[in-house]
């Protein structure tokens, strides 16, 4: 019996528009000529349920009843597909269609060929299991599958990615909504009283289902708020925590009160630790982890992947060294597995009072590397700089717009009397600043990363020490040999490689006109180049004719 992945690969055949999978029957593929049998083995209810759970999540499969369900998914390696399913008694009907265009009306499939003589062989392992030959039912005319053909509303939108057709029973089910969000590649889910659930897909908030009344939102959110944070929510109107829902995944959550009632924002966290390669970031970032002490700062606006980059950096250290890595996060997002390094992950509010207090105590815990979720205030920055000077590699984030502005911000957090000392410390301890943005891909279905790299160097240290940070852009212009990567150069490379468009890149560029000139080879608005002279006439002859006309 073919595995489920092998059956899915049939959708890659140009002639195949649909897979029809019915428990107790052979898997079928629909083509323009009708239905063809993909395997003589029969699908079991257990195997088909297990495969469906892997596609759409256990919560949806558990809720299947007489009413059919349908979902739009984006499967890695297969692209957008539409899944329709119905359970009727002991029979499970599943239809999987390509998501590019609406399917034609399905004609009734032909009656299957009579099964071969019983051999008594058991079901083969792998993928969806089949019934032993001795247990196969008598052949019968194949009924038309009952699962519905997906509607146009659930088709893939070329600019925003997949849109889901939501079942009524999922409206107040947080686990189902989170599974929906993960299945289409959303970065965030917003649950707001008086609004439908909203998915953030490629930077845009898209509605998903019906409006949620305030009492439903309250029932969805409050049971998940940890007991220690409920007084904080009542007192301050907002709280942050991490939530692990097993099969639905792990999330960073903010719950707050607002005019219409409660509001929840769920940031989806992958259980797989990202790598620099998977994030589309330069491999040169890994070189900074070779330093035994100093400061690495990842910067960028909120929601542009800084936490994922931190996780990738920690994973490099965890994989390649036997260091003691101590992290202080609010909350802990990525759960790092045990590899070569010793990892201690501490959460503000649960294991420590604040970033600053955790940093102060961490110096006595014999760490080699300290990760601080964010450099938020003067005291945290002061402790971070002290740690970076005393034999520790400190890694953190800031919400600044560029590498140069990050240095200015670190200095400006301190009173004027302390800034000279801060400049001296930064000049000697700064190892790398990564400033990154996420922008839409060329097809509009995902995000790609552009990154500015400013590694520590003698030249950069001199500018910081002499209070000449305004000259950093000039250093970046001529500093490729130092490993410097300008942000606009990163954007230009994304455009040249076809990963994003010039229009998208111009929105994020520091100098859009210069970026366009680099990519296209000409300045915007410049007149078109004159057509080349006619090769049949010598150029000097043409010039002579022109002079003769002028003198005439």
KOLGU-782739 format. One line per 3 residues: their letters; for each residue x, y, z of C-alpha. Coordinates in nm, 4 decimals. Example, Ala and Ser with C-alpha at 12.3 -4.5 7.8 and 13.67 -1.06 7.14 Angstrom:
as	1.2300/-0.4500/0.7800; 1.3670/-0.1060/0.7140 .
//
This chain:
xxx	0.0000/0.0000/0.0000; 0.1352/0.3416/-0.0904; 0.2087/0.5799/0.1955 .
xxx	-0.0037/0.8900/0.2378; 0.2800/1.1095/0.1096; 0.3024/0.8975/-0.2052 .
xxx	-0.0717/0.9357/-0.2585; -0.0446/1.3132/-0.2166; 0.2267/1.3224/-0.4812 .
xxx	-0.0339/1.2129/-0.7332; -0.1663/1.5713/-0.7208; 0.1591/1.6806/-0.8847 .
xxx	0.0575/1.4957/-1.2013; -0.0925/1.7512/-1.4445; -0.3884/1.5269/-1.5264 .
xxx	-0.4905/1.4687/-1.1621; -0.7238/1.7263/-1.0060; -0.8492/1.5364/-0.7021 .
xxx	-0.7790/1.2475/-0.4653; -1.0792/1.0538/-0.3316; -1.0084/0.8514/-0.0180 .
xxx	-1.2867/0.6435/0.1408; -1.2338/0.4019/0.4269; -1.2786/0.0403/0.3218 .
xxx	-1.2105/0.1199/-0.0451; -0.9137/0.1685/-0.2722; -0.7678/0.5211/-0.3125 .
xxx	-0.8782/0.6962/-0.6334; -0.7393/0.9816/-0.8424; -0.9720/1.1920/-1.0548 .
xxx	-0.8625/1.2948/-1.4046; -1.0459/1.4343/-1.7053; -1.1046/1.0775/-1.8214 .
xxx	-1.2624/0.9691/-1.4929; -1.1336/0.7964/-1.1798; -0.8321/0.5676/-1.1674 .
xxx	-0.7326/0.3330/-0.8851; -0.4011/0.4289/-0.7247; -0.3500/0.1100/-0.5225 .
xxx	-0.5331/-0.2192/-0.4949; -0.5114/-0.2068/-0.1156; -0.8087/-0.0826/0.0859 .
xxx	-0.7916/0.2151/0.3213; -0.8700/0.1527/0.6875; -1.0661/0.3945/0.9043 .
xxx	-0.7749/0.4167/1.1512; -0.5153/0.4858/0.8843; -0.7303/0.7450/0.7091 .
xxx	-0.8076/0.9220/1.0383; -0.4382/0.9328/1.1280; -0.3498/1.0793/0.7886 .
xxx	-0.6285/1.3380/0.8178; -0.5068/1.4393/1.1646; -0.1664/1.5085/1.0164 .
xxx	-0.3265/1.7312/0.7522; -0.5870/1.9342/0.9413; -0.5183/1.8680/1.3095 .
xxx	-0.6752/1.6374/1.5682; -0.9366/1.8868/1.6888; -1.1029/1.9051/1.3476 .
xxx	-1.0969/1.5308/1.2947; -1.2502/1.4694/1.6373; -1.5380/1.7062/1.5582 .
xxx	-1.6292/1.5520/1.2216; -1.9933/1.4390/1.2159; -2.2670/1.4206/0.9527 .
xxx	-2.1908/1.7805/0.8596; -1.8916/1.7943/0.6234; -1.5863/2.0058/0.6931 .
xxx	-1.3593/2.1768/0.4450; -1.0286/2.3577/0.4824; -0.7739/2.5347/0.2649 .
xxx	-0.4170/2.4296/0.3408; -0.0698/2.5133/0.2178; 0.1368/2.1943/0.2178 .
xxx	0.5139/2.2127/0.1908; 0.6193/2.0528/-0.1339; 0.2628/2.0414/-0.2710 .
xxx	0.1382/2.4027/-0.2555; -0.2232/2.5029/-0.1820; -0.4810/2.2257/-0.1530 .
xxx	-0.8440/2.2039/-0.0441; -0.9486/1.9235/0.1900; -1.3119/1.8155/0.2295 .
xxx	-1.4126/1.5434/0.4775; -1.7260/1.3770/0.6159; -1.7829/1.0889/0.8532 .
xxx	-2.1018/0.8903/0.8001; -2.1341/0.5996/1.0395; -1.8251/0.3827/1.0054 .
xxx	-1.7257/0.5342/0.6710; -1.4906/0.8317/0.6393; -1.4928/1.0223/0.3069 .
xxx	-1.1982/1.2519/0.2267; -1.1435/1.4561/-0.0890; -0.8188/1.6469/-0.1547 .
xxx	-0.8095/1.8918/-0.4459; -0.5471/2.1171/-0.5919; -0.6135/2.4759/-0.4877 .
xxx	-0.5306/2.6606/-0.8107; -0.8731/2.6508/-0.9725; -1.2226/2.5240/-0.8928 .
xxx	-1.2673/2.1581/-0.9751; -1.5063/2.0409/-1.2397; -1.8238/1.8690/-1.1296 .
xxx	-1.7234/1.5161/-1.0394; -1.8944/1.2426/-1.2408; -1.9786/0.9275/-1.0512 .
xxx	-1.6642/0.7128/-1.0356; -1.6708/0.3789/-1.2141; -1.7317/0.0629/-1.0202 .
xxx	-1.4025/-0.0741/-0.8918; -1.2548/-0.3863/-1.0420; -1.3247/-0.7065/-0.8473 .
xxx	-1.0592/-0.7651/-0.5822; -0.8007/-1.0360/-0.6373; -0.8401/-1.3723/-0.4738 .
xxx	-0.7821/-1.3732/-0.0994; -0.4235/-1.4428/-0.0072; -0.4458/-1.3832/0.3642 .
xxx	-0.1589/-1.1327/0.3536; -0.1631/-0.8728/0.6342; -0.1790/-0.4980/0.5914 .
xxx	0.1553/-0.3459/0.4956; 0.3216/-0.0973/0.7266; 0.3691/0.2689/0.6509 .
xxx	0.1287/0.5497/0.5642; -0.2405/0.4574/0.5734; -0.2896/0.0894/0.6525 .
xxx	-0.4993/-0.1462/0.4397; -0.7309/-0.4297/0.5341; -0.6072/-0.7871/0.4989 .
xxx	-0.7312/-0.9441/0.1766; -0.9506/-1.1884/0.3698; -1.1415/-0.8979/0.5233 .
xxx	-1.2159/-0.7039/0.2063; -1.5837/-0.6389/0.1397; -1.7584/-0.7715/-0.1652 .
xxx	-1.7247/-0.5434/-0.4680; -1.9978/-0.2878/-0.5121; -2.0689/0.0156/-0.7248 .
xxx	-1.8609/0.3088/-0.6013; -2.0864/0.5865/-0.4689; -2.0094/0.9450/-0.5421 .
xxx	-1.8101/1.0765/-0.2415; -2.0226/1.2726/0.0011; -1.7588/1.5215/0.1054 .
xxx	-1.8410/1.8586/-0.0490; -1.6555/2.0224/-0.3290; -1.4849/2.3253/-0.1789 .
xxx	-1.6365/2.6574/-0.2704; -1.4659/2.9485/-0.4369; -1.4400/3.1235/-0.0988 .
xxx	-1.1857/2.8681/0.0200; -0.9592/2.9045/-0.2822; -0.6100/3.0402/-0.2524 .
xxx	-0.5817/3.4148/-0.2861; -0.2738/3.4960/-0.4914; -0.1889/3.8058/-0.2934 .
xxx	-0.2684/3.7005/0.0603; -0.2266/3.3251/0.0702; -0.4906/3.0663/0.1558 .
xxx	-0.8293/3.1638/0.2973; -1.0189/2.9099/0.5044; -1.3823/2.8101/0.4944 .
xxx	-1.4702/2.7949/0.8636; -1.7205/2.5527/1.0093; -1.9756/2.7019/1.2496 .
xxx	-1.8589/2.4801/1.5361; -1.5033/2.6230/1.5202; -1.6144/2.9810/1.5898 .
xxx	-1.5671/2.9554/1.9660; -1.3026/2.6820/1.9664; -0.9604/2.8318/2.0338 .
xxx	-0.7712/2.5109/1.9546; -0.9342/2.4860/1.6102; -0.8650/2.8511/1.5319 .
xxx	-0.5001/2.8116/1.6281; -0.4744/2.5022/1.4099; -0.6327/2.6996/1.1244 .
xxx	-0.3770/2.9767/1.1733; -0.0854/2.7351/1.1708; -0.2140/2.5434/0.8675 .
xxx	-0.2156/2.8532/0.6445; 0.1166/2.9917/0.7680; -0.0204/3.2868/0.9678 .
xxx	0.2202/3.4573/1.2080; -0.0467/3.5762/1.4533; -0.4071/3.5135/1.5538 .
xxx	-0.6155/3.7962/1.7041; -0.9246/3.7153/1.9121; -1.1247/4.0338/1.9802 .
xxx	-1.4657/4.0845/2.1360; -1.7072/4.2123/1.8716; -1.4859/4.1165/1.5756 .
xxx	-1.4260/3.7943/1.3803; -1.0965/3.6153/1.4452; -0.8153/3.7770/1.2462 .
xxx	-0.5121/3.6046/1.0949; -0.1964/3.7967/1.0111; -0.0878/3.6594/0.6739 .
xxx	0.2091/3.8196/0.4958; 0.1664/4.1308/0.7085; -0.2094/4.1709/0.6522 .
xxx	-0.4913/4.1028/0.9003; -0.7579/3.8853/0.7374; -1.0972/3.7965/0.8952 .
xxx	-1.1755/3.4327/0.9576; -1.5310/3.3302/1.0379; -1.8117/3.4976/1.2293 .
xxx	-1.8081/3.7843/1.4805; -1.7222/3.6706/1.8337; -1.9441/3.8090/2.1137 .
xxx	-1.7689/3.9390/2.4297; -1.8815/3.6480/2.6482; -1.7416/3.3942/2.3995 .
xxx	-1.4053/3.5708/2.3868; -1.3907/3.5822/2.7668; -1.4548/3.2063/2.7870 .
xxx	-1.1910/3.1420/2.5216; -0.9154/3.3530/2.6787; -0.9411/3.3700/3.0579 .
xxx	-0.9045/2.9959/3.1315; -0.5601/3.0071/2.9693; -0.4292/3.3024/3.1747 .
xxx	-0.1920/3.1638/3.4429; -0.3135/3.2128/3.7996; -0.0078/3.4246/3.8865 .
xxx	-0.0954/3.6709/3.6081; -0.4667/3.7156/3.6744; -0.4057/3.9896/3.9356 .
xxx	-0.1713/4.1563/3.6842; -0.4435/4.1461/3.4177; -0.6957/4.2964/3.6590 .
xxx	-0.4556/4.5618/3.7851; -0.2732/4.6614/3.4654; -0.5209/4.5483/3.1983 .
xxx	-0.2668/4.3353/3.0116; -0.0382/4.0352/3.0600; 0.2023/3.8213/2.8554 .
xxx	0.2714/3.4494/2.8799; 0.3622/3.1399/2.6795; 0.0968/2.8789/2.6036 .
xxx	0.1543/2.5169/2.5039; -0.1530/2.3386/2.3660; 0.0061/2.0089/2.2733 .
xxx	-0.1088/1.9145/1.9231; -0.2011/2.2771/1.8432; 0.1527/2.3954/1.9180 .
xxx	0.3235/2.6622/2.1269; 0.2298/3.0315/2.1340; 0.3340/3.3636/2.2842 .
xxx	0.0172/3.5239/2.4161; -0.0913/3.8728/2.5152; -0.4320/3.9111/2.6803 .
xxx	-0.5683/4.2600/2.7412; -0.8872/4.4515/2.8111; -1.0216/4.7075/2.5643 .
xxx	-1.3426/4.8941/2.4864; -1.5531/4.6030/2.3596; -1.4182/4.3420/2.6022 .
xxx	-1.1181/4.1122/2.6129; -0.8616/4.0767/2.3368; -0.6008/3.8061/2.2801 .
xxx	-0.3037/3.8045/2.0457; -0.1376/3.4684/1.9789; 0.2074/3.4635/1.8148 .
xxx	0.2667/3.1213/1.6588; 0.5956/2.9572/1.7580; 0.7417/2.6673/1.5675 .
xxx	0.8432/2.3626/1.7679; 1.1380/2.3263/1.5316; 1.4289/2.5562/1.6164 .
xxx	1.4959/2.7709/1.3064; 1.8346/2.7916/1.1381; 1.9979/3.0900/0.9710 .
xxx	1.9490/2.9136/0.6389; 1.5779/2.8501/0.6962; 1.5329/3.2157/0.7960 .
xxx	1.7142/3.3355/0.4837; 1.9825/3.5163/0.6874; 2.3555/3.5426/0.6048 .
xxx	2.5716/3.2569/0.7304; 2.8292/3.5167/0.8441; 2.6130/3.5796/1.1523 .
xxx	2.7412/3.2480/1.2894; 3.0978/3.3861/1.2997; 3.0024/3.6173/1.5864 .
xxx	2.9280/3.3153/1.8082; 3.2996/3.2244/1.8019; 3.3846/3.5169/2.0333 .
xxx	3.4273/3.4242/2.3984; 3.3004/3.7635/2.5154; 3.1270/4.0721/2.3785 .
xxx	2.7854/4.1974/2.2695; 2.5616/4.0797/1.9823; 2.2417/4.2779/1.9203 .
xxx	1.9582/4.1819/1.6835; 1.7395/4.4800/1.5954; 1.4303/4.5600/1.3944 .
xxx	1.0635/4.6489/1.4384; 0.8320/4.4301/1.6427; 0.7116/4.1250/1.4505 .
xxx	1.0077/4.1079/1.2130; 1.1668/3.7847/1.3330; 1.4162/3.8963/1.5983 .
xxx	1.3217/3.6166/1.8398; 1.3629/3.3556/1.5653; 1.7087/3.4922/1.4852 .
xxx	1.8058/3.4741/1.8534; 1.6867/3.1127/1.8625; 1.8979/3.0295/1.5558 .
xxx	2.2074/3.1873/1.7168; 2.1546/2.9948/2.0415; 2.1056/2.6730/1.8448 .
xxx	2.4443/2.7207/1.6757; 2.6105/2.7503/2.0183; 2.4048/2.4597/2.1526 .
xxx	2.5067/2.2409/1.8581; 2.8750/2.3306/1.8261; 3.0030/2.4058/2.1780 .
xxx	2.9961/2.2765/2.5343; 2.9232/2.6227/2.6767; 2.6784/2.7051/2.9528 .
xxx	2.4051/2.9156/2.7884; 2.1701/3.1042/3.0198; 1.8618/3.2687/2.8673 .
xxx	1.6316/3.5254/3.0285; 1.3082/3.5713/2.8330; 0.9631/3.7217/2.8792 .
xxx	0.8149/3.4710/2.8135; 1.0226/3.1679/2.7099; 0.9254/3.1048/2.3473 .
xxx	1.1461/2.8456/2.1764; 1.2213/2.5359/2.3855; 1.5766/2.4321/2.3004 .
xxx	1.6493/2.0582/2.3033; 1.9486/1.9098/2.4823; 2.2552/1.8998/2.2547 .
xxx	2.6230/1.9646/2.3370; 2.5772/2.2797/2.5454; 2.4172/2.3227/2.8873 .
xxx	2.1078/2.5437/2.8542; 1.9261/2.7172/3.1409; 1.6084/2.8952/3.0256 .
xxx	1.4585/3.1403/3.2768; 1.1299/3.3281/3.2430; 1.0680/3.6755/3.3836 .
xxx	0.7838/3.6617/3.6346; 0.8151/3.2855/3.6823; 1.1831/3.2234/3.7584 .
xxx	1.3094/3.5780/3.8099; 1.1716/3.9220/3.8909; 1.3155/4.1180/3.5974 .
xxx	1.5784/4.1141/3.3241; 1.8128/4.3276/3.5353; 1.7843/4.1102/3.8461 .
xxx	1.8350/3.7946/3.6386; 2.1460/3.9441/3.4788; 2.2851/4.0394/3.8177 .
xxx	2.2380/3.6879/3.9489; 2.3559/3.5200/3.6300; 2.7133/3.6410/3.6744 .
xxx	2.7429/3.3986/3.9687; 2.6074/3.1007/3.7707; 2.9219/3.0461/3.5623 .
xxx	2.7615/3.1165/3.2213; 2.9599/3.1411/2.8996; 2.6743/3.2901/2.6959 .
xxx	2.3851/3.5005/2.8273; 2.0760/3.5689/2.6177; 1.8499/3.8556/2.7250 .
xxx	1.5146/3.8744/2.5473; 1.5242/4.2533/2.5118; 1.7358/4.5495/2.6233 .
xxx	1.4421/4.7552/2.7493; 1.5789/4.9958/3.0094; 1.8935/5.1623/3.1375 .
xxx	1.9537/4.9147/3.4207; 1.9279/4.6122/3.1903; 2.1659/4.7724/2.9377 .
xxx	2.4095/4.8622/3.2169; 2.4171/4.5018/3.3406; 2.4444/4.3695/2.9843 .
xxx	2.7466/4.5882/2.9071; 2.9093/4.4824/3.2338; 2.8546/4.1150/3.1479 .
xxx	2.9988/4.1622/2.7982; 3.3167/4.3066/2.9532; 3.3671/4.0323/3.2100 .
xxx	3.4178/3.7247/2.9948; 3.0635/3.6566/2.8734; 2.9094/3.6649/2.5268 .
xxx	2.5797/3.8507/2.5628; 2.3078/3.8273/2.2952; 1.9938/4.0418/2.2954 .
xxx	1.7457/4.2455/2.0884; 1.6323/4.6067/2.0536; 1.3475/4.7719/1.8630 .
xxx	1.5597/5.0118/1.6580; 1.5566/5.0858/1.2858; 1.9221/5.0418/1.1883 .
xxx	2.2627/4.9419/1.3189; 2.3811/5.3017/1.3552; 2.0658/5.4017/1.5438 .
xxx	2.1125/5.1037/1.7740; 2.4503/5.2354/1.8863; 2.3077/5.5837/1.9419 .
xxx	2.0157/5.4385/2.1380; 2.2426/5.2352/2.3658; 2.4443/5.5468/2.4461 .
xxx	2.1454/5.7823/2.4818; 1.9834/5.5575/2.7449; 2.2448/5.6857/2.9915 .
xxx	2.2790/6.0338/3.1440; 2.5369/6.2622/2.9787; 2.7887/6.2093/3.2573 .
xxx	2.8007/5.8341/3.1908; 2.8007/5.8382/2.8121; 3.1777/5.8653/2.7657 .
xxx	3.2280/5.5434/2.9635; 2.9469/5.3705/2.7713; 3.1144/5.4648/2.4421 .
xxx	3.4420/5.3150/2.5636; 3.2682/4.9915/2.6639; 3.0765/4.9631/2.3363 .
xxx	3.3872/5.0377/2.1295; 3.5705/4.7417/2.2803; 3.2873/4.4903/2.3358 .
xxx	3.0538/4.5254/2.0345; 3.0815/4.2137/1.8169; 2.7850/4.2354/1.5777 .
xxx	2.4620/4.4225/1.5108; 2.2035/4.2535/1.2877; 1.9214/4.4822/1.1724 .
xxx	1.6499/4.2912/0.9889; 1.3114/4.3343/0.8219; 1.0581/4.0915/0.6804 .
xxx	0.9014/4.1909/0.3480; 0.6585/4.0156/0.1117; 0.8005/3.7618/-0.1290 .
xxx	0.7672/3.8017/-0.5043; 0.4553/3.5814/-0.5157; 0.3016/3.7540/-0.2123 .
xxx	0.2482/3.4251/-0.0280; 0.5286/3.4434/0.2292; 0.7864/3.6743/0.3858 .
xxx	1.1589/3.7017/0.3130; 1.4269/3.8541/0.5346; 1.6579/4.1426/0.4500 .
xxx	1.9424/4.2010/0.6945; 2.2024/4.4679/0.7636; 2.5244/4.3410/0.9259 .
xxx	2.7601/4.5686/1.1192; 3.0384/4.3602/1.2782; 3.2705/4.5059/1.5369 .
xxx	3.6035/4.6355/1.4042; 3.8827/4.8765/1.4910; 3.7371/5.1361/1.2528 .
xxx	3.3902/5.1100/1.4079; 3.5348/5.1180/1.7592; 3.7223/5.4399/1.6816 .
xxx	3.4036/5.6093/1.5551; 3.2108/5.5059/1.8669; 3.4897/5.6078/2.1056 .
xxx	3.5353/5.9476/1.9368; 3.1587/6.0182/1.9341; 3.1499/6.0159/1.5532 .
xxx	2.8665/5.7678/1.4999; 2.7274/6.0000/1.2315; 3.0137/5.8703/1.0135 .
xxx	2.9003/5.5056/1.0392; 2.7043/5.5219/0.7073; 3.0269/5.6301/0.5357 .
xxx	3.2093/5.3338/0.6923; 2.9342/5.1026/0.5687; 2.9778/5.2327/0.2129 .
xxx	3.3407/5.1225/0.1980; 3.3456/4.8408/0.4542; 3.2633/4.5259/0.2560 .
xxx	3.6095/4.3900/0.3347; 3.5176/4.4140/0.7054; 3.2109/4.1954/0.6578 .
xxx	2.9700/4.4895/0.6547; 2.6439/4.4391/0.4638; 2.4303/4.7466/0.4025 .
xxx	2.0557/4.7035/0.4307; 1.9909/4.8352/0.0784; 2.2508/4.5929/-0.0604 .
xxx	2.0604/4.3074/0.1043; 1.7370/4.4320/-0.0541; 1.9040/4.4578/-0.3943 .
xxx	2.0215/4.0972/-0.3703; 1.6671/3.9815/-0.2860; 1.5332/4.1633/-0.5937 .
xxx	1.8050/4.0292/-0.8240; 1.7436/3.6728/-0.7078; 1.3692/3.7065/-0.7692 .
xxx	1.2751/3.6495/-0.4043; 1.0967/3.9850/-0.3819; 0.9968/4.2659/-0.6158 .
xxx	1.1480/4.6097/-0.6614; 0.8165/4.7642/-0.5525; 0.8259/4.5795/-0.2197 .
xxx	1.1943/4.6553/-0.1674; 1.1510/5.0301/-0.2299; 0.9055/5.0513/0.0613 .
xxx	1.1739/4.9317/0.3055; 1.4823/5.0865/0.1462; 1.6759/5.3649/0.3157 .
xxx	1.7353/5.5227/-0.0270; 1.4718/5.3907/-0.2724; 1.6088/5.5760/-0.5757 .
xxx	1.9603/5.4457/-0.5194; 1.8227/5.0940/-0.4755; 1.6382/5.1168/-0.8064 .
xxx	1.9510/5.2463/-0.9770; 2.1544/4.9535/-0.8440; 1.8952/4.6961/-0.9500 .
xxx	1.8003/4.8375/-1.2906; 2.1306/4.9996/-1.3849; 1.9805/5.3431/-1.4445 .
xxx	1.8481/5.6308/-1.2418; 1.4685/5.6583/-1.2043; 1.3211/5.9078/-1.4477 .
xxx	1.6296/5.9184/-1.6686; 1.5577/5.9598/-2.0405; 1.5771/5.6483/-2.2575 .
xxx	1.9079/5.5786/-2.4181; 1.9226/5.6787/-2.7870; 1.8966/5.3946/-3.0320 .
xxx	2.2321/5.2757/-3.1655; 2.3422/5.4234/-3.4994; 2.2616/5.2372/-3.8166 .
xxx	2.5495/5.0010/-3.8778; 2.5197/5.0468/-4.2572; 2.6540/5.4033/-4.2372 .
xxx	2.9869/5.4947/-4.0783; 2.9539/5.7173/-3.7707; 3.1984/5.9771/-3.9084 .
xxx	2.9903/6.0020/-4.2261; 2.6806/6.0784/-4.0194; 2.8660/6.3460/-3.8227 .
xxx	2.9876/6.4991/-4.1476; 2.6363/6.5142/-4.2885; 2.5157/6.6806/-3.9691 .
xxx	2.7900/6.9464/-3.9857; 2.7124/7.0124/-4.3510; 2.3461/7.0707/-4.2655 .
xxx	2.4365/7.3170/-3.9896; 2.6703/7.5136/-4.2132; 2.4168/7.5275/-4.4933 .
//
